[in-house]
Amino acid sequence: MSDKHWAKHEERGSFLLMKLTAWGVRHLGRRVLSPVLHGIVMYFFLFGRQARKSAWEYQRRLSTSSGRPELMPTHKSVFGQFMAFADSLLDKLDVWNGKLRLEQIEIVDPALLRKQLRGERGQMLVGAHLGNLEVCRALAELGEKVTMNVLVHTKHAERFNRLLGEAGATNLRLIQVSELDPAVMLQLSQRLDDGEWLAIAGDRVALHGGRNARVDFLGAQAAFPQGPWLLAGLLKCPINLLFCLKRPSGYQVTLEPFADAIEWRRSDRQQVIAHCAQRYADRLGHYCLQAPQQWFNFYPFWKSDDESSS
């Protein structure tokens, strides 16, 4: 399966799932929508051979690189990862519908970054497809009262925004950044100057092409996007990490300092960006171990030739 094929498939699938969830927000409740979403995810588990193989490979690499044999994949554990994804979609419904309260979110912030995030100029937050990054909308709207601009590569950004508005997400905006032209950079800089936040996932390469850095992740080379680190350097803004994991009692949001600024010379730009990507990959691996079934990248992340059973 080519990169282009899975990218287009995932983009289309994400939009359809989001459209279904937004419809469910308006017309159904979580109790009614739950079996529908679980049924859809069950279908993808049964017939999505590539997705199953990718989840199997992820769990195998996580187990091998950490020396934890109990994390080796089984059919049950791979199925559990798919079901965790379904649960995350239902949790998004609660976020959009305003049912997630701030007291349901535990914020781990040893460096006291939240005080900085309320400054006159905004900052960039780099998250991951781990847990439920959209819980940060509740953090932004209920706790900080700021606008969260989520930078995405999808060409459906405007349609996503319309669905978010219909679902009640007033302080969440998606901005397409597939091409960093001067107009986009000016827009992002203005939003930072207005005190808004920029959020971007650092663990998925651009769906329509883009610069990547190959770094070690869970014991093997994988492609990570250069975009977050390039943006932070060009926009001259601080950049921090944000991870949101689901716990039995609710969600745990962890804020970590990353860099006050990312700077490079022309001669060492690639090395600086690769170093940033490697630091990020190391932290992502750390949090994957805390929630092994909550990483939701169901495609051949390592592009390796060694086949895993599924």
C-alpha positions, -999 to 999 in steps of 0.1 A, spaced: 0 0 0 15 33 -10 19 63 13 -5 83 -10 -31 56 -8 -33 53 30 -30 91 34 -60 97 12 -80 69 29 -73 82 64 -81 118 55 -115 107 40 -122 83 69 -114 109 95 -138 134 80 -166 108 78 -160 97 114 -160 133 125 -192 140 105 -209 111 122 -198 122 156 -209 158 151 -243 144 140 -244 123 171 -237 153 192 -269 170 179 -292 141 176 -281 112 199 -263 107 232 -232 88 240 -252 58 251 -269 55 217 -239 64 196 -215 41 215 -226 8 199 -226 25 164 -190 37 167 -178 5 182 -195 -14 154 -177 8 128 -143 3 145 -150 -35 147 -156 -35 110 -122 -18 104 -105 -43 128 -120 -72 109 -114 -60 74 -85 -35 78 -56 -59 74 -30 -32 71 -43 -14 102 -41 -46 122 -6 -53 110 5 -17 119 -9 -19 154 8 -53 159 41 -39 148 38 -9 171 30 -31 201 59 -55 192 84 -26 189 71 -10 222 76 -43 240 110 -51 225 125 -16 229 113 -14 266 122 -49 276 86 -55 288 75 -89 274 40 -84 288 34 -58 261 40 -82 232 10 -81 209 -18 -106 209 -50 -106 190 -67 -94 222 -43 -65 227 -45 -53 191 -83 -55 193 -81 -35 225 -62 -7 208 -90 -4 182 -116 -3 209 -96 24 227 -97 44 195 -135 41 195 -137 52 231 -115 83 222 -141 92 195 -168 91 221 -148 112 245 -145 138 217 -182 139 216 -182 148 253 -156 174 247 -175 191 219 -208 188 238 -194 206 268 -197 175 291 -161 174 301 -155 195 331 -121 210 342 -122 190 374 -121 158 353 -87 168 340 -56 164 360 -30 188 349 7 178 354 27 210 350 59 209 371 75 237 352 44 260 356 40 265 319 4 274 322 14 308 337 36 314 306 8 303 283 -14 331 296 12 356 285 7 384 260 21 363 231 10 328 224 32 297 222 33 265 202 23 232 217 33 199 201 11 169 209 6 135 195 -20 110 183 -18 95 218 -48 96 241 -71 124 232 -54 157 222 -88 174 218 -93 174 255 -70 204 253 -99 222 239 -116 219 273 -84 230 289 -82 261 266 -119 270 268 -127 261 304 -94 269 320 -75 294 301 -102 311 280 -80 313 249 -84 301 213 -66 270 203 -55 269 166 -49 233 156 -26 231 126 -35 203 102 -25 191 68 -59 180 57 -75 198 28 -109 194 45 -100 220 72 -129 243 64 -154 215 64 -140 203 97 -144 238 111 -180 239 101 -187 206 118 -169 217 149 -190 249 150 -222 228 146 -210 206 175 -204 237 197 -166 239 196 -164 277 198 -127 281 208 -112 255 185 -101 263 150 -84 242 124 -58 258 101 -45 241 70 -7 243 69 1 220 40 21 248 23 39 274 45 35 303 22 40 339 34 2 344 39 0 314 62 31 325 81 17 360 86 -16 346 98 1 323 123 23 351 136 -7 374 140 -25 347 160 5 343 183 7 381 188 -30 380 197 -22 356 226 -37 326 209 -22 291 210 -9 270 181 -11 232 185 2 206 161 8 169 163 44 159 159 40 122 151 24 122 117 40 131 84 21 155 60 -6 137 41 3 156 9 41 156 11 64 175 33 99 175 49 106 146 73 134 136 96 142 100 101 150 93 138 150 64 162 116 56 176 111 24 197 143 10 184 140 16 147 142 44 122 109 62 115 99 94 97 88 123 118 76 157 104 100 186 104 71 210 104 67 217 142 103 226 146 105 246 114 75 266 123 87 273 158 120 285 144 104 307 117 78 322 141 104 327 168 81 314 195 86 291 225 76 255 219 64 230 245 51 194 246 16 184 255 5 148 261 -30 138 272 -37 103 284 -69 87 296 -68 74 331 -95 55 351 -105 87 369 -104 110 338 -78 126 317 -42 135 326 -27 164 307 10 168 309 28 200 299 66 198 294 90 225 285 109 219 252 126 251 240 124 288 246 134 292 210 147 270 181 175 286 163 198 275 135 224 286 110 221 278 74 248 252 78 233 233 106 195 236 102 190 200 93 210 188 123 191 211 147 157 200 134 167 163 134 178 167 171 144 183 180 126 154 162 147 129 181 140 145 215 103 145 207 103 108 196 121 99 229 94 116 249 66 101 228 80 67 235 81 74 272 44 83 272 34 54 250 47 31 277 23 48 302 -7 41 279 4 14 255 -30 11 237 -37 48 233 -14 55 203 -37 59 173 -15 57 142 -29 28 122 -6 28 92 29 15 85 48 39 107 82 24 103 79 14 66 100 -17 75 103 -48 54 101 -73 83 66 -86 85 47 -90 117 19 -115 122 -16 -102 127 
